Amino acid sequence: MATGATGNGEEAAGGGAGRRPLELGRARRRAIEALHRQRTMQAKDRLAAGPAYEDHDLVFSTSRGRGLLETNVSRSFRRLRDCLELPLHPLYGLRHAAASMQIAAGVPIEIISKRLGHRNISVTMDIYGHLLPEANREAARRVDEFLAGVPKVVHRKRSPE
């Protein structure tokens, strides 16, 4: 995949904030296992290709070590999506879905911006800011729900001294 700007202010894979830690929560173990399987497959590809293998230190590459073309990745994604009978969203839509879910879950926009690799929060706000009013309504609903469970305090009138 190419690096650099995607045309909408976001950074494409490998661009933007560069390498950064990304907390995966409970999915961490599964992600690590998948990456180990990927490394094993690449080692087999490297052996099979011999001197023709081009090592560019990529996580995902062709069987000869070259970078993947976006069109091929998208085609593979569409096949998988259709096989699993998932909604007709493009591959890049997964990134937007993840950001939208984080906003809906109340994750601070600063954290979302860092997770997406945006250079600054204004990029995130330009793209996802329209989702914040709904998140604000949800936050108000949760505060109302919390306060409904708080016992009312009875105030006594002070007697004159």
ABEGO torsion letter per residue (X at the ends): XBBEBAGAGBBBBGBEAEBBBBBAEAAAAAAAAAAAAAAAAAAAAAAAAEAABBBAGBABBBAAGBBBBAAAAAAAAAAAAAAAGBBBBBAAAAAAAAAAAAAAAGBBAAAAAAAAGBABAAAAAAAAAAAAAAAAAAAAAAAAAAAAABBBBBBBBBBBX
